[in-house]
Amino acid sequence: MNEKIIGVTPRFYVEGTTLKQACNDNYLRAMQNLGFTPLILPMGIKRDDILLELCDGFLITGGTDILPKFFGQENNGSDDDGNEEMDLTDQVVVDYAVKSEKPLLGICRGHQSVNVFMGGTLIQDIGNSHRNTRHDVKIVKNRLLDFPEVINVNSYHHQVVDKIPKELIPIAWSEEGYCEALIHTSLPIMSFQWHPERMLDEDTGKLIFATFKKLVEENSI
């Protein structure tokens, strides 16, 4: 059996009075469409957990805000239901992907997690201009993704990447100057502020997931 396993980060949900760990179906189906087996990782996973070793790649999903203390700031009051255990889970996945050099795809909050847990920061609140809308982003030529010069993407966030660590290269910018996508200088790591799993019928979404599939297959031979 040569089926690739992709570790997917969970998020907390409350149903009635019950706290649950789950993952949006769109992420899982996107992985299955690539021929991969998605594995929802448990919240609070440790760096030496055997589940991480089983994975051929990782997907850090969207979700609520990262607590500002993880990027060296005080909460300015705009935090959207942050959760420390969720942040620590993302941090473990980012750290493991870097150490193991396994492919990693970050989406929305996952894009911010890649930046923060590699040493970057966020702008805590840009208002509602990027909540539930579409907008254009300008693309920078890069080694992984052959996008057109301008693409149109969806947008569901109020925080954005600010300081970017030297290991990451910004490859997409909004008209306001917000970083919308990152790739690693050498490792198979890429992240996007928008939601490509909601754009599976569009060229942009197809390219992102085809690239992720290629990275996983190339790095697990």
C-alpha positions as CSV (number, residue, x, y, z in Angstrom):
1,M,0.0,0.0,0.0
2,N,1.4,3.4,-1.0
3,E,-1.4,5.7,-0.1
4,K,-0.2,8.9,1.4
5,I,-1.4,10.1,4.8
6,I,-1.9,13.8,5.5
7,G,-2.2,14.9,9.1
8,V,-4.9,17.5,9.4
9,T,-5.2,19.8,12.4
10,P,-8.5,19.8,14.3
11,R,-10.5,22.7,15.7
12,F,-12.7,23.0,18.8
13,Y,-16.4,23.2,18.3
14,V,-19.1,23.4,21.0
15,E,-22.4,21.5,20.4
16,G,-24.8,22.2,23.2
17,T,-22.6,21.9,26.3
18,T,-20.2,19.4,24.7
19,L,-16.7,20.5,23.5
20,K,-15.7,18.6,20.4
21,Q,-12.7,18.3,18.2
22,A,-13.5,18.2,14.5
23,C,-12.5,19.4,11.0
24,N,-14.4,21.1,8.2
25,D,-15.4,18.5,5.6
26,N,-14.0,20.7,2.8
27,Y,-10.4,20.1,3.9
28,L,-10.8,16.3,4.2
29,R,-12.5,16.0,0.8
30,A,-9.8,18.2,-0.8
31,M,-7.2,15.7,0.5
32,Q,-9.3,12.7,-0.6
33,N,-9.6,14.2,-4.1
34,L,-5.9,14.1,-4.3
35,G,-5.9,10.4,-3.5
36,F,-4.6,11.0,0.0
37,T,-5.9,9.7,3.3
38,P,-6.6,12.6,5.7
39,L,-5.8,11.8,9.4
40,I,-7.3,14.3,11.9
41,L,-4.6,14.8,14.5
42,P,-5.7,15.0,18.2
43,M,-5.6,18.3,19.9
44,G,-2.6,18.6,22.2
45,I,-0.4,16.2,20.2
46,K,3.2,16.0,21.3
47,R,6.3,16.4,19.1
48,D,7.3,12.7,19.6
49,D,3.9,11.3,18.8
50,I,4.0,8.4,16.4
51,L,1.1,9.8,14.5
52,L,3.3,12.6,13.2
53,E,5.8,10.0,11.9
54,L,3.0,8.2,10.1
55,C,2.1,11.3,8.1
56,D,3.6,12.1,4.6
57,G,2.5,15.7,4.9
58,F,0.4,18.1,6.9
59,L,-2.5,20.5,6.5
60,I,-3.1,23.3,9.0
61,T,-6.6,24.4,8.7
62,G,-8.5,27.6,9.3
63,G,-10.0,28.6,12.6
64,T,-10.1,31.2,15.3
65,D,-7.3,33.7,16.1
66,I,-3.9,32.8,17.4
67,L,-3.4,34.2,20.9
68,P,-1.2,37.3,20.6
69,K,1.2,36.0,23.3
70,F,2.6,33.6,20.7
71,F,3.9,36.4,18.6
72,G,5.0,38.6,21.5
73,Q,2.1,41.0,21.8
74,E,-0.6,41.9,24.3
75,N,-4.2,41.3,23.2
76,N,-5.6,44.5,21.9
77,G,-9.2,43.4,22.5
78,S,-9.9,42.1,19.0
79,D,-9.0,38.4,19.7
80,D,-11.6,36.1,18.2
81,D,-12.0,33.2,20.7
82,G,-8.4,32.2,20.7
83,N,-7.4,28.9,22.4
84,E,-4.0,28.0,23.7
85,E,-4.3,24.3,23.2
86,M,-5.2,24.9,19.5
87,D,-2.2,27.2,19.1
88,L,0.2,24.7,20.7
89,T,-1.1,22.0,18.4
90,D,-0.4,24.1,15.3
91,Q,3.0,24.9,16.7
92,V,3.9,21.2,17.1
93,V,2.8,20.5,13.5
94,V,4.8,23.5,12.1
95,D,7.9,22.5,14.1
96,Y,7.7,18.9,13.1
97,A,7.2,19.7,9.4
98,V,10.3,21.9,9.5
99,K,12.4,19.4,11.4
100,S,11.3,16.4,9.2
101,E,11.2,18.4,6.0
102,K,7.8,17.0,5.2
103,P,5.3,19.0,3.1
104,L,3.1,21.4,4.9
105,L,0.1,23.4,3.6
106,G,-1.4,26.2,5.7
107,I,-4.8,27.7,5.0
108,C,-6.2,30.9,6.5
109,R,-5.4,30.6,10.2
110,G,-3.0,27.9,9.0
111,H,-1.2,30.6,6.9
112,Q,-0.9,32.7,10.0
113,S,0.3,29.7,12.1
114,V,3.1,29.0,9.6
115,N,4.3,32.6,9.9
116,V,3.9,32.9,13.7
117,F,5.4,29.6,14.7
118,M,8.4,30.2,12.4
119,G,9.1,33.5,14.2
120,G,6.8,36.0,12.5
121,T,4.0,38.3,13.8
122,L,0.5,39.3,12.9
123,I,-1.6,42.5,12.8
124,Q,-4.3,41.7,15.2
125,D,-7.2,43.4,13.5
126,I,-7.7,45.1,10.1
127,G,-11.4,45.5,10.5
128,N,-14.0,43.9,8.3
129,S,-12.6,44.7,4.9
130,H,-11.5,41.1,4.3
131,R,-14.4,39.3,6.0
132,N,-16.5,37.2,3.6
133,T,-15.6,38.8,0.4
134,R,-13.5,38.4,-2.8
135,H,-10.5,40.5,-3.9
136,D,-7.5,40.5,-6.2
137,V,-4.0,39.7,-5.1
138,K,-0.8,40.3,-7.0
139,I,1.6,37.4,-7.5
140,V,5.3,37.3,-7.1
141,K,7.1,34.9,-9.4
142,N,8.3,31.9,-7.3
143,R,9.7,28.4,-7.4
144,L,6.6,26.5,-6.6
145,L,3.4,28.0,-8.1
146,D,3.0,29.4,-11.6
147,F,0.1,31.7,-10.9
148,P,-1.0,34.5,-13.3
149,E,0.2,38.0,-12.3
150,V,-3.1,38.7,-10.6
151,I,-5.6,36.3,-9.2
152,N,-9.0,36.7,-7.5
153,V,-9.4,35.0,-4.1
154,N,-11.9,34.6,-1.4
155,S,-11.4,36.1,2.1
156,Y,-12.6,35.3,5.6
157,H,-10.3,36.9,8.1
158,H,-9.6,40.0,10.2
159,Q,-6.0,39.3,11.1
160,V,-3.0,39.4,8.6
161,V,0.6,38.4,8.5
162,D,2.9,41.3,9.5
163,K,6.6,40.5,10.2
164,I,7.8,37.6,8.1
165,P,10.7,35.4,9.1
166,K,13.7,35.2,6.8
167,E,12.9,31.5,5.9
168,L,9.6,32.5,4.3
169,I,9.1,34.3,1.1
170,P,5.9,36.3,0.4
171,I,4.5,35.4,-3.0
172,A,1.1,37.2,-3.0
173,W,0.0,40.7,-1.9
174,S,-3.4,42.3,-1.5
175,E,-3.9,45.8,-2.8
176,E,-3.6,47.1,0.8
177,G,-0.1,45.5,1.1
178,Y,-1.1,42.5,3.2
179,C,0.8,39.3,2.6
180,E,-1.6,36.7,1.2
181,A,0.7,33.7,0.6
182,L,4.1,32.4,1.7
183,I,6.5,29.7,0.6
184,H,9.6,28.4,2.4
185,T,13.0,29.3,0.9
186,S,13.8,25.6,0.4
187,L,11.4,23.3,2.3
188,P,8.1,22.0,0.8
189,I,6.1,24.5,2.9
190,M,3.4,26.9,1.5
191,S,0.5,28.8,3.0
192,F,-2.4,30.9,1.8
193,Q,-4.6,33.5,3.6
194,W,-7.5,32.5,1.3
195,H,-9.4,29.2,1.2
196,P,-8.4,27.1,-1.8
197,E,-10.5,24.2,-0.5
198,R,-13.5,26.4,-1.4
199,M,-12.1,27.0,-4.9
200,L,-11.7,23.4,-6.1
201,D,-13.4,24.3,-9.4
202,E,-11.2,27.3,-10.0
203,D,-7.7,27.3,-11.6
204,T,-6.2,28.8,-8.4
205,G,-7.5,26.1,-6.2
206,K,-6.6,23.4,-8.6
207,L,-3.0,24.6,-8.9
208,I,-2.5,24.9,-5.2
209,F,-3.7,21.3,-4.5
210,A,-1.9,19.9,-7.5
211,T,1.3,21.5,-6.2
212,F,0.8,20.1,-2.8
213,K,0.2,16.6,-4.2
214,K,3.4,16.9,-6.2
215,L,5.3,18.0,-3.1
216,V,4.0,15.1,-1.0
217,E,4.7,12.5,-3.7
218,E,8.2,13.9,-4.4
219,N,9.1,14.0,-0.7
220,S,7.9,10.5,0.3
221,I,9.7,8.4,-2.4
